[in-house]
Amino acid sequence: MLNIFLKSLKDILSPTTLSFILKVGLGSIFAWSFILYFSWDSFSVLVSSLVSYIPFVGKFDFVKEGSSFILALVTGYILVIVTISILTSLYAPKILIKLAKKHYPNVVVRDESSLTKSIAITIKSSVLFLVLFILFLPIIIFVPVVGQLVMLWLWALLLKEPTLYDVSTLFANQKEIKSEKSLWIIAIIASLFNYVPLLNIFASLFAYIMFMHWYLSRP
């Protein structure tokens, strides 16, 4: 796994991938910053209203009022990450094929992906992530360490299924690798980027590249 990580790290810093990441990542940040700048008050009220319906958390006025700005900021940050995940799912396959042919000249590209299905899986994972984030918000806010571990699991959940589908339809059989525990480890490693602002724009594509190397380097 260490070798896969180092190889993926080298790939993620190549000009091709950096260009893609900066376009998608900074584009998503700029787009949401622009939208939220002109609708921040309404957005903050919406987030505060939604929080009021969450069991346990919604009963605390200081969470709804005093922390509304922080909660809105965190929600905006999550929207940026979800947007990056969706855009990566749409445009990453071309980069993966190029990297695969570079590292594994004899690789056979299957390319059996369906754009509609890829989008559907990504949206499904994004919705599931957002729902679980709201449900686990009391733990994330009030339980140190455990809350961060739950958040890490949620980030990995957001990445795992879309990445699995897109990579497997290019190079593998999805049923063959779906049960592998290594996929969770890779998703969790990539999700660590989400804890650092700006580095979070690397998370989705890094997961794709690690998945690719993990499968194609197997004996």
C-alpha positions as CSV (number, residue, x, y, z in Angstrom):
1,M,0.0,0.0,0.0
2,L,2.9,2.4,0.7
3,N,4.2,1.9,-2.8
4,I,0.8,2.6,-4.3
5,F,0.5,5.7,-2.2
6,L,3.9,7.1,-3.3
7,K,3.3,6.3,-6.9
8,S,-0.1,8.0,-6.7
9,L,1.4,11.0,-5.0
10,K,3.9,11.4,-7.8
11,D,1.1,11.2,-10.4
12,I,-1.1,13.7,-8.6
13,L,1.7,16.2,-8.8
14,S,2.3,15.8,-12.5
15,P,1.4,18.8,-14.8
16,T,-1.6,17.0,-16.3
17,T,-3.3,16.1,-13.1
18,L,-2.4,19.4,-11.4
19,S,-3.9,21.3,-14.2
20,F,-7.1,19.3,-13.9
21,I,-7.3,19.6,-10.1
22,L,-6.7,23.4,-10.2
23,K,-9.4,23.8,-12.8
24,V,-12.0,21.6,-11.0
25,G,-11.0,22.5,-7.4
26,L,-10.5,26.2,-7.7
27,G,-13.5,26.5,-10.1
28,S,-15.7,24.8,-7.5
29,I,-14.4,27.0,-4.7
30,F,-14.9,30.2,-6.8
31,A,-18.4,29.1,-7.9
32,W,-19.7,28.4,-4.4
33,S,-17.9,31.5,-3.0
34,F,-19.7,33.6,-5.6
35,I,-23.1,32.0,-4.9
36,L,-22.8,32.2,-1.1
37,Y,-21.4,35.7,-1.2
38,F,-24.7,37.0,-2.6
39,S,-27.0,34.7,-0.7
40,W,-25.1,34.2,2.6
41,D,-27.9,35.6,4.9
42,S,-30.5,33.3,3.3
43,F,-28.1,30.4,3.3
44,S,-27.2,30.9,7.0
45,V,-30.9,31.0,7.9
46,L,-31.6,27.9,6.0
47,V,-28.8,26.0,7.7
48,S,-29.9,27.2,11.1
49,S,-33.5,26.1,10.4
50,L,-32.4,22.7,9.3
51,V,-30.2,22.3,12.4
52,S,-33.2,23.1,14.6
53,Y,-34.9,19.9,13.4
54,I,-31.9,17.6,14.3
55,P,-32.6,15.6,17.5
56,F,-30.6,16.8,20.5
57,V,-28.6,19.4,18.6
58,G,-31.6,21.5,17.7
59,K,-32.6,22.0,21.3
60,F,-29.5,24.1,22.0
61,D,-30.0,27.8,21.2
62,F,-26.3,28.5,21.1
63,V,-25.9,26.0,18.3
64,K,-28.8,27.5,16.3
65,E,-27.8,31.1,16.9
66,G,-24.2,31.5,18.2
67,S,-22.8,28.8,15.9
68,S,-25.0,29.5,12.8
69,F,-22.1,31.2,11.0
70,I,-19.7,28.2,11.7
71,L,-22.3,25.7,10.7
72,A,-23.1,27.6,7.4
73,L,-19.3,27.8,6.7
74,V,-18.9,24.1,7.2
75,T,-21.9,23.3,5.0
76,G,-20.5,25.5,2.3
77,Y,-17.1,23.7,2.6
78,I,-19.0,20.4,2.2
79,L,-20.8,21.6,-0.9
80,V,-17.5,22.5,-2.5
81,I,-16.1,19.0,-1.8
82,V,-19.3,17.3,-3.1
83,T,-19.1,19.4,-6.3
84,I,-15.4,18.5,-6.8
85,S,-16.4,14.8,-6.4
86,I,-19.1,15.1,-9.0
87,L,-16.9,16.9,-11.5
88,T,-14.1,14.4,-11.0
89,S,-16.4,11.5,-11.7
90,L,-17.3,13.1,-15.0
91,Y,-13.9,14.0,-16.3
92,A,-11.3,11.8,-14.5
93,P,-11.5,8.7,-16.8
94,K,-9.4,10.3,-19.6
95,I,-6.7,11.1,-17.1
96,L,-6.8,7.6,-15.6
97,I,-6.5,6.0,-19.1
98,K,-3.4,8.2,-19.8
99,L,-1.8,7.3,-16.5
100,A,-2.6,3.6,-16.9
101,K,-0.9,3.5,-20.4
102,K,2.1,5.3,-18.9
103,H,2.6,2.9,-16.0
104,Y,1.1,-0.3,-17.5
105,P,1.8,-0.3,-21.2
106,N,0.0,-3.6,-21.7
107,V,-3.2,-2.6,-19.9
108,V,-6.4,-3.3,-21.7
109,V,-8.9,-0.5,-21.4
110,R,-12.5,-1.8,-21.2
111,D,-14.3,1.6,-21.0
112,E,-17.7,0.1,-20.3
113,S,-18.8,3.1,-18.3
114,S,-22.2,4.8,-18.6
115,L,-22.2,8.5,-18.1
116,T,-25.8,8.4,-16.8
117,K,-25.0,5.6,-14.3
118,S,-21.8,7.4,-13.2
119,I,-23.7,10.6,-12.5
120,A,-26.5,8.6,-10.7
121,I,-24.0,6.8,-8.5
122,T,-22.1,10.0,-7.6
123,I,-25.4,11.9,-6.8
124,K,-26.6,8.9,-4.7
125,S,-23.3,8.9,-2.7
126,S,-23.5,12.6,-2.3
127,V,-27.1,12.6,-1.0
128,L,-26.3,9.7,1.3
129,F,-23.3,11.6,2.6
130,L,-25.3,14.7,3.3
131,V,-28.1,12.8,5.0
132,L,-25.7,10.9,7.3
133,F,-23.8,14.1,8.0
134,I,-26.9,15.7,9.3
135,L,-27.8,12.6,11.4
136,F,-24.4,12.3,12.9
137,L,-24.0,16.0,13.5
138,P,-24.4,15.7,17.3
139,I,-21.5,13.2,17.4
140,I,-19.4,15.3,15.0
141,I,-19.9,18.4,17.1
142,F,-19.9,17.2,20.7
143,V,-17.7,14.1,20.8
144,P,-14.0,14.8,20.2
145,V,-12.0,12.3,18.2
146,V,-15.0,10.0,17.7
147,G,-16.7,12.8,15.8
148,Q,-13.6,13.3,13.6
149,L,-13.4,9.5,12.9
150,V,-17.1,9.5,11.9
151,M,-16.4,12.5,9.6
152,L,-13.5,10.6,8.0
153,W,-15.8,7.6,7.4
154,L,-18.3,9.9,5.8
155,W,-15.7,11.4,3.5
156,A,-14.6,7.9,2.5
157,L,-18.2,6.9,1.9
158,L,-18.6,9.8,-0.5
159,L,-15.5,8.7,-2.5
160,K,-15.8,4.9,-2.5
161,E,-18.7,4.0,-4.7
162,P,-18.3,6.6,-7.5
163,T,-14.5,5.8,-7.6
164,L,-15.1,2.1,-7.6
165,Y,-17.6,2.3,-10.5
166,D,-15.6,4.6,-12.7
167,V,-12.3,2.8,-12.2
168,S,-13.8,-0.7,-12.5
169,T,-15.6,0.1,-15.8
170,L,-12.3,1.1,-17.3
171,F,-10.0,-1.6,-16.2
172,A,-11.8,-4.3,-14.1
173,N,-14.9,-6.2,-13.2
174,Q,-16.8,-4.3,-10.4
175,K,-18.1,-7.5,-8.9
176,E,-14.6,-8.9,-8.6
177,I,-13.2,-6.1,-6.5
178,K,-16.3,-4.7,-4.7
179,S,-15.8,-6.7,-1.5
180,E,-12.1,-5.8,-1.1
181,K,-11.3,-4.2,2.2
182,S,-8.4,-2.4,0.6
183,L,-10.9,-0.1,-1.2
184,W,-12.0,1.3,2.1
185,I,-8.4,1.9,3.2
186,I,-7.7,3.8,-0.1
187,A,-10.9,5.9,0.3
188,I,-9.9,6.8,3.9
189,I,-6.4,7.7,2.9
190,A,-7.6,10.0,0.1
191,S,-10.3,11.5,2.5
192,L,-7.6,12.8,4.8
193,F,-7.0,15.6,2.3
194,N,-10.4,17.0,3.2
195,Y,-9.2,18.0,6.6
196,V,-6.9,20.6,5.1
197,P,-8.4,23.6,3.1
198,L,-7.1,23.8,-0.4
199,L,-5.6,20.3,-0.2
200,N,-9.1,19.0,-0.2
201,I,-9.2,19.6,-4.0
202,F,-6.8,16.7,-4.4
203,A,-9.0,14.1,-2.5
204,S,-11.2,12.8,-5.3
205,L,-8.7,12.4,-8.0
206,F,-6.1,11.0,-5.6
207,A,-8.7,8.3,-4.7
208,Y,-9.2,7.5,-8.4
209,I,-5.5,7.2,-9.0
210,M,-4.9,5.0,-5.9
211,F,-7.7,2.7,-6.9
212,M,-6.3,2.4,-10.4
213,H,-2.7,1.6,-9.2
214,W,-4.1,-0.8,-6.5
215,Y,-5.9,-2.9,-9.1
216,L,-3.5,-2.8,-12.0
217,S,-0.4,-3.5,-9.8
218,R,-2.0,-6.7,-8.4
219,P,-0.2,-9.9,-9.3
